[in-house]
Amino acid sequence: MKTVLVVEDNQDNLQIITYALRHAGYGVISAENGEDGVELAIANKPFFIVMDINLPGIDGIEATRRIRASGIDGAIPVIAITSYAMMGDREKIMAAGCNGYFEKPFDPLTIVAQIHKIIGVTAED
């Protein structure tokens, strides 16, 4: 079973995304702030990371930068899920090292398929 990391401080969103990922066959570890997310990413080297942007402490952009600078496999996909929808936010998020971007609210029935499309995972993987 592949493990994924979800960094999300909203408990409702965390439960929804965790359920969707577990239903798709993933093991899920989670963090509620950016600092813990960076530590878990380095310690566990997950298959991919779902990163909220608006987090307590360091935000998801800085957490992603730290993960990318940490020396762990830089190919670990990071997918941002955020309520930010301002002009230029997508570019800022992608420039920090995220591979994809979803706005909240997200559809729990399609989110895993959308993540798979971004990271290039097929049904056979």
C-alpha positions in Angstrom: 0.0 0.0 0.0 1.4 3.4 -1.0 1.3 6.1 1.6 0.3 9.7 1.0 0.6 12.7 3.2 -2.3 15.2 3.6 -1.4 18.5 5.2 -4.7 20.2 6.1 -5.8 22.1 9.2 -9.5 21.9 8.6 -10.8 18.7 10.2 -13.8 18.4 7.8 -11.6 18.7 4.7 -9.0 16.3 6.2 -11.7 13.7 6.9 -13.1 14.0 3.4 -9.8 13.8 1.5 -8.6 11.0 3.8 -11.7 9.0 3.1 -11.4 9.4 -0.6 -7.7 8.4 -0.6 -8.2 5.4 1.6 -11.1 4.3 -0.6 -8.7 4.5 -3.5 -6.3 2.1 -1.6 -3.8 4.5 -0.1 -2.5 4.7 3.4 -2.8 8.2 4.7 -0.7 10.1 7.2 -1.6 13.7 8.1 -0.4 16.9 9.6 -2.3 20.0 10.7 0.4 22.5 10.1 3.2 23.2 7.7 6.1 22.4 10.1 4.7 19.0 10.9 4.0 18.4 7.2 7.6 19.1 6.3 8.8 16.7 9.0 6.4 13.9 8.0 7.3 14.3 4.3 11.0 14.0 5.1 10.6 11.1 7.4 8.1 9.1 5.3 8.8 10.0 1.7 5.2 9.6 0.7 4.0 8.7 -2.8 2.4 12.2 -3.1 1.4 15.1 -0.9 -1.8 17.0 -0.7 -1.0 20.4 0.7 -3.4 23.0 2.0 -2.0 26.5 1.4 -3.5 28.5 4.3 -2.0 26.7 7.3 -1.1 27.8 10.8 2.6 28.5 11.3 4.3 28.3 7.9 1.9 28.2 5.0 1.7 25.5 2.4 3.8 27.5 -0.1 6.7 27.7 2.4 6.2 24.0 3.5 6.4 23.0 -0.2 9.6 25.0 -0.6 11.2 23.4 2.4 10.2 19.9 1.3 11.7 20.6 -2.2 14.9 22.0 -0.5 15.2 19.1 2.0 17.0 16.6 -0.2 14.3 14.0 -0.2 13.2 12.8 -3.6 12.3 16.0 -5.4 10.0 14.1 -7.7 7.4 13.5 -4.9 4.3 15.2 -6.3 2.8 18.0 -4.2 -0.8 18.9 -5.0 -2.2 22.1 -3.5 -5.8 22.3 -2.4 -6.7 25.7 -1.3 -9.5 28.3 -0.9 -7.2 30.9 -2.5 -8.6 32.0 -5.8 -7.0 35.4 -6.4 -5.3 36.3 -9.6 -1.7 35.2 -9.5 -2.1 32.6 -6.7 -1.9 29.6 -9.1 1.4 30.9 -10.5 2.8 31.5 -7.0 1.7 28.0 -5.8 3.2 26.3 -8.9 6.4 28.3 -8.6 6.8 27.0 -5.0 7.1 23.5 -6.4 3.5 22.2 -6.5 2.6 19.9 -9.4 -1.0 20.8 -9.4 -3.7 23.0 -7.8 -7.3 22.5 -6.8 -9.7 25.1 -5.4 -11.9 24.3 -2.4 -14.5 23.1 -2.3 -13.3 19.9 -4.1 -15.4 17.0 -5.2 -14.6 14.0 -3.0 -16.0 11.6 -5.7 -13.5 12.8 -8.4 -10.5 14.3 -6.4 -8.4 11.1 -6.5 -8.9 10.7 -10.3 -7.9 14.4 -10.7 -4.8 13.9 -8.6 -3.9 10.8 -10.6 -4.2 12.8 -13.8 -1.9 15.5 -12.5 0.8 13.0 -11.3 0.5 10.6 -14.3 -0.9 7.6 -12.4 -3.0 5.2 -14.5 -5.5 2.6 -13.3 -2.7 -0.1 -13.7 -0.3 1.7 -11.3 
